[in-house]
Amino acid sequence: MTEALVGLLAMMVLAFARIPIAIAMGIVGIVGYAYMRDWSWGAAFATAQTKVYETGRNYTLSVVPLFILMGNFVTRAGMSQELFRAAYAFIGHLRGGLAMATIVACGGFGAICGSSIATAATFAKVAYPSMKKYGYSDELATGAIAAGGTLGILIPPSTIMVIYGIMTGTNIGKLFAAGILPGILAVGLLCLAVQYVTWRDPKAGPRGERLSWRERFATLDGVIWFAALAVALLAAVQLKWLEGDDAAVIGAFAVFALSLVYKGVTSVIALFVLVMGGIYGGVFTATEGAGVGAAGALVFALARRALDWQSLYAALVESARTTSMLFLILIGALMFAEFVNITSMPKDLTDFVTRFQLSPILVVAAIMVIYVLLGTAMEELSMILLTVPVFFPLIVHMGVDPIWFGVLIVVVVEIGLISPPVGMNLFVLKTLLPQVPTAIVFRGVLPFFAADCVRLAILVAFPMISLYLPSLMK
C-alpha cells in the first residue's frame, strides 16, 4: 500500500505545481509501474503504449464525442429557451416558480446535453435575466442555476457515466437507465429547496405571471402527434406487426420529420425518448443511441435555421477539443490505475474490511463522505479518475452493485460541482455574472447543497431507486 500512497502524494504535488492532471497521472503511472517491475522501463512504456492504442480504438468510447456533439447542436438550436418557457408556463406563477422552472428546464436540457458546465452556462443566460426582472434575489437565482446545472451529468446521457463505465467495465446503457429515477428525485428535492428559501424569505422569489391553460398547453404543441406515434409503434411491436429494430428506424425518421413541423419543446422530449427508449428497450446500444441523438440534434438545429457553415464548424471544433481533453485525461488515469492495481493497496483495503467485518453499506457511506470532502478541494473529473481505481476493487469484493455505486459517484460529483470553494458551476456563474459577488453565489447554493446531501443519503439507504429500471432492461 505504501507505493500507492506515495504515488497519490506525488500526483497531488505535480497537480499543485500546475502540471496538467492528465500528464501528472501519466507520469506517476509510468514511473510507478517501472518501479513495481524492478525499474523495467521497457515494460512501463509498453504498457503506456498499449493504453494509448486501446483507448484510441475503443469502439464504446465513440459515445463520448457523439453525445458532446449532440449537446453542442441542441445548445445552438436554442432548445434551452423553449424548455424554460414551457416550465415557466406551468409553474412560474408559484412562489419561487421561476427558480423551480429553471431547475426543471435544466433537467430537460441535461437530458439532451450531458454537460453540467454547459447547462449552468446556458441557463445563466436564459433564466437569470427573467428572475432579475421579477425581483428574485441573487442568492436564489444563482443557487438555482448552479444546482440545476448539475443535473446535466446525472440525467442521461452523461459523460461521467460513460467514463465510469469504461474504467470499470460496467454496462453504459444500464448506467444511463439507473440515472433517470435519481434525476427525477433530484429535481424534486431541489424544488423543495427553493420552497424552503422562499418560505424563509418570500421576497427572495416572488410569484411570476399566471398564464391560462390554453397558453400553457400551447408550449406543448405537437405532443399529441408524438405520443400517438409512440403508442402506434409500441402496439405494432407488441402485436408482432413490426420487429423492434424496424420500429426504431421508423420512429427515428418519424420523429425527425415531425420536428420539422413542430419546433417546440415536444421535439426535445421526443429526442430524449427516442434515444433513451431505444437504449432502454435494447433496440440499440449506447453508442448507436448517441449516433441517433447527434443526428436528431443536427436535424433540429437545421429545422430552426440555427446552424450555418460557421456555427457548424464551431460546433465540430468545440466537440473535438472537448473530446481530446477527455481522452487525454482518461489515458493518464488508465496508466495511473494500472500502477495502483499492481500495488498491494486494493488487497490491503479488502483485507481491512474483511478483518473488521464492516457492513457494505457502512463502507459505501464512508467512501461517499470521503468524496464529498474531496469535492470541496479537487476538480470533479480528476477526483473520479484518481479514486475509482482505488475503491472499485473493494466495492466488487463486498458484492456492491457497480451500477448503484456508479450513480452514487455521479451524485457526489454533482455535490462537488456546487461545493465552495472550487465548485466548477460556481466559477462558471461568477464568470458569466461578474456583477454578482462571489460570497452571494456561495451563500445562495448552500440550501441546494443540503438538498443534494439528503438525496445522496436517500440513494445510499435505498439502492432500488437506482437499480429498478436497469433490472427491467433487456
C-alpha positions in Angstrom: 0.0 0.0 0.0 2.9 2.3 0.7 3.8 2.6 -3.0 0.3 3.6 -4.0 0.1 6.2 -1.2 3.4 7.7 -2.4 2.1 7.7 -5.9 -1.0 9.5 -4.9 1.0 12.1 -3.0 3.4 12.6 -5.9 0.4 13.1 -8.3 -1.0 15.7 -5.9 2.3 17.5 -5.8 2.6 17.6 -9.6 -1.0 18.8 -9.8 -0.4 21.6 -7.3 2.7 22.5 -9.3 0.3 23.3 -12.2 1.2 20.3 -14.3 -2.0 19.2 -16.2 -3.7 16.4 -14.4 -3.6 14.1 -17.3 0.2 14.5 -17.6 0.6 14.2 -13.8 -1.3 10.9 -13.7 0.6 9.6 -16.7 4.0 10.4 -15.3 3.2 8.8 -11.9 1.6 5.8 -13.6 4.7 5.1 -15.8 7.3 5.7 -13.1 5.3 3.8 -10.5 4.8 0.8 -12.9 8.5 0.8 -13.8 9.4 0.8 -10.0 7.0 -2.1 -9.3 8.6 -4.1 -12.1 12.2 -3.6 -10.8 12.7 -0.4 -12.8 11.8 -2.1 -16.1 11.2 1.0 -18.2 10.6 -1.2 -21.3 7.6 -2.8 -19.6 6.3 0.6 -18.3 6.4 2.3 -21.7 5.0 -0.8 -23.4 2.0 -0.7 -21.0 1.6 3.0 -21.7 1.7 2.4 -25.4 -1.0 -0.3 -25.1 -3.3 2.0 -23.1 -3.0 4.8 -25.7 -3.7 2.4 -28.5 -6.6 0.6 -26.8 -8.2 3.8 -25.7 -8.0 5.4 -29.2 -9.5 2.3 -30.9 -12.2 1.6 -28.3 -15.5 1.5 -30.1 -17.5 2.1 -27.0 -15.7 5.4 -26.4 -17.1 6.8 -29.6 -20.2 7.5 -27.5 -18.3 10.4 -25.9 -17.8 12.7 -29.0 -21.3 11.8 -30.3 -23.0 12.9 -27.1 -20.8 16.0 -26.9 -21.7 16.9 -30.5 -25.3 16.3 -29.6 -25.1 18.8 -26.7 -23.4 21.4 -28.9 -26.1 21.1 -31.6 -29.0 21.5 -29.1 -27.3 24.4 -27.4 -27.1 26.2 -30.7 -30.6 25.3 -31.7 -32.0 27.4 -28.8 -33.8 24.5 -27.1 -32.9 25.8 -23.6 -35.2 28.8 -24.1 -38.1 26.5 -25.2 -37.6 24.3 -22.1 -37.5 27.3 -19.8 -40.6 28.8 -21.4 -42.6 25.6 -21.1 -41.6 25.0 -17.4 -42.4 28.7 -16.6 -45.8 28.4 -18.2 -46.9 25.7 -15.8 -45.2 26.6 -12.5 -43.9 30.2 -13.0 -46.9 31.6 -11.1 -46.0 29.8 -7.9 -43.8 31.3 -5.1 -40.3 30.7 -6.3 -41.8 29.4 -9.6 -39.1 30.9 -11.9 -36.4 29.2 -9.9 -38.2 25.9 -10.0 -38.9 26.3 -13.7 -35.1 26.8 -14.1 -34.4 23.6 -12.3 -37.0 21.6 -14.3 -35.7 23.1 -17.6 -32.1 22.3 -16.5 -33.2 18.7 -16.0 -34.7 18.6 -19.5 -31.7 20.3 -21.1 -29.4 17.9 -19.3 -31.3 15.0 -20.9 -30.1 16.1 -24.3 -26.8 17.8 -23.4 -24.9 15.7 -20.8 -22.7 18.5 -19.5 -23.1 20.2 -16.2 -21.0 23.3 -17.0 -22.7 23.8 -20.4 -26.1 23.5 -18.7 -25.2 26.1 -16.0 -23.7 28.4 -18.5 -26.7 28.2 -20.8 -29.3 29.0 -18.1 -27.2 31.8 -16.6 -28.0 33.5 -19.9 -31.6 32.2 -20.3 -33.1 32.2 -16.8 -31.1 34.8 -14.8 -32.5 37.9 -16.7 -36.0 36.7 -16.2 -35.5 36.1 -12.5 -34.0 39.6 -12.0 -36.9 41.1 -14.0 -39.3 39.7 -11.4 -37.2 40.8 -8.4 -35.6 37.5 -7.4 -32.7 37.7 -5.0 -29.2 37.0 -6.5 -28.7 34.2 -3.9 -31.8 32.2 -5.0 -31.2 32.9 -8.7 -27.6 31.9 -8.8 -28.2 29.0 -6.4 -31.0 27.5 -8.6 -28.9 27.8 -11.8 -25.8 26.3 -10.3 -27.6 23.4 -8.7 -29.9 22.8 -11.7 -26.8 22.7 -13.9 -25.5 19.7 -12.1 -28.4 17.7 -13.5 -26.6 17.6 -16.8 -24.3 14.8 -15.7 -26.9 12.6 -13.9 -29.9 12.6 -16.2 -28.6 10.6 -19.2 -26.7 10.9 -21.4 -23.8 11.6 -19.1 -20.2 11.8 -20.0 -19.2 11.0 -16.4 -21.2 7.8 -16.6 -19.5 6.8 -19.9 -16.1 7.3 -18.4 -17.0 5.4 -15.2 -18.5 2.6 -17.4 -15.3 2.4 -19.5 -13.0 2.3 -16.5 -15.0 -0.4 -14.6 -16.4 -2.4 -17.4 -20.0 -1.6 -16.4 -22.8 -1.6 -19.0 -23.3 2.1 -20.1 -26.9 1.6 -21.2 -27.8 0.3 -17.7 -25.9 3.2 -16.1 -28.0 5.6 -18.2 -31.2 3.9 -17.1 -30.1 4.0 -13.5 -29.7 7.8 -13.6 -33.3 8.5 -14.6 -35.2 8.0 -11.2 -32.4 9.6 -9.1 -32.5 12.5 -11.6 -36.3 12.9 -11.0 -35.7 12.7 -7.3 -33.0 15.4 -7.7 -35.4 17.8 -9.5 -38.0 17.3 -6.7 -35.6 17.9 -3.8 -34.0 21.0 -5.5 -37.5 22.4 -6.0 -38.2 21.8 -2.3 -35.0 23.7 -1.5 -36.5 26.6 -3.5 -39.7 26.4 -1.5 -37.6 26.4 1.8 -35.8 29.6 0.7 -39.0 31.4 -0.3 -40.7 30.2 2.9 -38.0 31.9 5.0 -37.9 35.0 2.7 -41.0 35.3 0.4 -39.4 38.4 -1.2 -36.5 36.2 -2.5 -38.7 34.5 -5.1 -41.9 36.5 -6.0 -44.6 34.9 -8.0 -44.5 35.2 -11.8 -47.3 35.8 -14.2 -50.1 33.2 -14.3 -50.8 32.0 -17.8 -54.1 30.5 -19.0 -54.3 26.7 -19.6 -54.6 27.4 -23.3 -51.2 29.3 -23.2 -49.7 26.6 -21.1 -50.6 23.8 -23.5 -49.5 25.9 -26.5 -46.0 25.3 -25.3 -46.5 21.6 -25.8 -47.7 22.0 -29.4 -47.5 18.7 -31.3 -47.2 16.5 -28.2 -50.3 14.5 -29.2 -48.8 13.5 -32.5 -45.5 12.5 -30.9 -47.4 10.5 -28.3 -49.6 8.9 -30.9 -46.6 7.8 -32.9 -45.0 6.2 -29.8 -48.2 4.3 -28.9 -48.7 3.1 -32.5 -45.1 1.8 -32.8 -45.3 0.1 -29.4 -48.6 -1.5 -30.3 -47.1 -2.7 -33.7 -44.2 -4.3 -31.9 -46.4 -6.0 -29.3 -48.7 -7.4 -32.0 -45.6 -8.6 -33.9 -46.5 -6.5 -36.9 -43.0 -4.9 -36.7 -39.7 -6.0 -35.4 -38.2 -3.8 -32.7 -35.3 -2.7 -34.9 -37.7 -1.8 -37.7 -39.9 0.2 -35.3 -36.9 2.1 -34.0 -35.9 3.1 -37.6 -39.4 4.2 -38.5 -39.7 6.0 -35.2 -36.4 7.8 -35.8 -37.4 9.1 -39.2 -40.9 10.0 -38.0 -39.5 12.0 -35.0 -37.1 13.9 -37.3 -40.0 14.6 -39.8 -42.4 15.8 -37.1 -39.6 18.0 -35.6 -39.6 19.9 -38.9 -43.2 20.8 -38.3 -43.3 21.1 -34.5 -40.3 23.1 -33.3 -41.3 23.5 -29.7 -40.3 21.7 -26.5 -42.1 18.5 -27.6 -39.4 17.8 -30.2 -36.8 17.9 -27.3 -38.9 15.4 -25.3 -39.2 13.2 -28.4 -35.5 13.2 -29.0 -34.8 12.1 -25.4 -37.5 9.4 -25.6 -36.1 8.1 -28.9 -32.5 7.9 -27.7 -33.1 6.6 -24.2 -36.2 4.4 -25.1 -34.1 2.7 -27.8 -31.2 2.1 -25.3 -33.6 1.1 -22.5 -35.6 -1.3 -24.8 -32.4 -3.0 -26.1 -33.1 -1.8 -29.6 -29.7 -0.3 -30.0 -26.5 0.2 -27.9 -25.5 3.4 -26.1 -23.1 4.1 -28.9 -25.8 3.7 -31.6 -28.1 5.8 -29.4 -25.5 8.6 -29.3 -25.3 8.5 -33.1 -29.1 8.8 -33.4 -29.2 11.6 -30.8 -26.4 13.6 -32.6 -28.2 13.1 -36.0 -31.5 14.2 -34.4 -30.0 17.3 -32.8 -28.5 18.2 -36.1 -31.9 17.9 -37.8 -33.5 20.1 -35.0 -30.8 22.7 -35.4 -31.2 22.8 -39.2 -35.0 23.0 -38.8 -34.7 26.0 -36.6 -32.2 27.6 -39.0 -29.8 28.0 -36.2 -26.9 26.4 -38.0 -24.9 27.9 -40.8 -21.5 26.8 -42.0 -19.6 28.9 -39.5 -21.6 27.7 -36.5 -21.4 24.1 -37.7 -17.6 24.4 -37.9 -17.5 25.9 -34.4 -19.6 23.1 -33.0 -17.4 20.4 -34.6 -14.2 22.1 -33.4 -15.5 22.6 -29.9 -16.6 18.9 -29.8 -13.2 17.8 -31.0 -11.4 19.9 -28.4 -13.6 18.6 -25.5 -13.2 15.0 -26.7 -9.4 15.3 -27.0 -9.3 16.7 -23.4 -11.4 13.9 -22.0 -9.4 11.2 -23.9 -6.1 12.6 -22.7 -7.3 12.6 -19.1 -8.7 9.1 -19.5 -5.4 7.8 -20.9 -3.5 9.3 -18.0 -6.0 7.8 -15.5 -5.7 4.4 -17.0 -1.9 4.5 -16.7 -2.2 5.5 -13.1 -4.9 2.8 -12.5 -2.5 0.2 -13.9 0.1 1.2 -11.4 -2.3 1.1 -8.5 -3.6 -2.3 -9.5 -0.2 -4.0 -9.2 0.4 -2.5 -5.8 -0.9 -4.1 -2.6 -3.4 -1.3 -2.0 -6.6 -3.0 -3.3 -5.8 -6.2 -1.4 -4.9 -4.3 1.8 -8.2 -2.4 1.7 -10.1 -5.6 1.1 -8.3 -7.4 4.0 -9.0 -4.4 6.3 -12.8 -4.6 5.6 -12.7 -8.4 5.9 -10.8 -8.3 9.2 -13.2 -5.9 10.9 -16.3 -7.4 9.2 -17.6 -4.0 8.2 -21.0 -3.7 6.6 -21.0 -2.9 2.9 -23.5 0.0 3.5 -21.2 1.4 6.1 -18.2 1.2 3.8 -20.1 2.8 0.9 -21.2 5.6 3.3 -17.7 6.2 4.4 -16.5 6.4 0.8 -19.2 8.9 0.0 -18.1 11.1 2.9 -14.5 11.0 1.6 -15.8 12.0 -1.9 -17.8 14.9 -0.5 -14.8 16.2 1.4 -12.5 15.8 -1.7 -15.1 17.6 -3.8 -14.5 20.8 -1.8 -10.9 20.9 -2.9 -10.5 19.0 -6.1 -11.8 19.2 -9.7 -14.5 16.5 -10.0 -13.4 14.5 -13.1 -9.9 14.2 -11.7 -11.2 13.1 -8.4 -13.2 10.3 -10.0 -10.3 9.1 -12.2 -7.9 9.1 -9.3 -10.1 7.3 -6.7 -12.1 4.8 -8.8 -9.1 2.5 -9.3 -8.6 2.5 -5.5 -12.2 2.0 -4.4 -13.7 -0.1 -7.1 -11.9 -3.4 -6.3 -13.1 -3.0 -2.7 -16.7 -2.4 -3.9 -16.6 -5.5 -6.1 -15.2 -7.6 -3.3 -18.0 -6.6 -1.0 -20.6 -7.6 -3.6 -21.9 -4.0 -4.1 -23.7 -3.5 -7.4 -21.3 -1.4 -9.7 -24.3 0.3 -11.3 -25.6 1.6 -8.0 -22.1 2.7 -7.0 -21.7 4.5 -10.3 -24.9 6.5 -9.7 -23.6 7.4 -6.2 -20.3 8.5 -7.8 -22.2 10.9 -10.2 -24.3 12.3 -7.3 -21.1 13.0 -5.3 -19.6 14.7 -8.4 -22.8 16.9 -8.6 -22.3 17.9 -5.0 -18.7 18.8 -5.8 -19.7 21.0 -8.7 -21.5 23.3 -6.2 -19.2 22.9 -3.2 -17.3 26.0 -2.2 -14.5 26.9 -2.8 -13.7 25.1 -6.1 -17.2 24.1 -7.4 -16.9 24.5 -11.2 -20.5 25.6 -11.6 -19.9 28.4 -9.1 -17.0 29.7 -11.1 -19.0 29.5 -14.3 -21.7 31.7 -12.8 -19.2 34.1 -11.4 -17.6 34.4 -14.9 -20.9 35.0 -16.7 -22.4 37.2 -14.0 -19.5 39.3 -12.8 -21.9 41.8 -11.1 -22.8 39.2 -8.5 -20.3 38.9 -5.6 -18.7 35.6 -5.0 -20.0 35.5 -1.4 -23.6 35.8 -2.7 -23.1 32.9 -5.1 -21.6 30.7 -2.3 -24.4 31.6 0.2 -27.1 31.0 -2.5 -26.0 27.5 -3.2 -26.0 26.2 0.4 -29.7 25.2 0.6 -29.2 23.2 -2.6 -26.0 21.7 -1.3 -28.0 20.4 1.7 -30.7 19.0 -0.6 -28.1 17.1 -2.6 -26.7 15.7 0.6 -30.2 14.5 1.5 -30.5 12.9 -1.9 -27.2 11.1 -1.5 -28.3 9.7 1.8 -31.6 8.5 0.3 -29.8 6.8 -2.6 -27.4 5.1 -0.2 -30.2 3.9 2.0 -32.5 2.7 -0.8 -30.4 1.2 -3.7 -33.6 0.1 -5.5 -34.2 3.7 -6.6 -31.1 3.4 -8.8 -31.4 -0.3 -9.7 -35.1 -0.7 -10.6 -35.0 0.5 -14.2 -31.8 -1.3 -15.1 -33.3 -4.5 -13.7 -36.1 -4.3 -16.3 -33.7 -3.8 -19.3 -33.2 -6.4 -21.9 
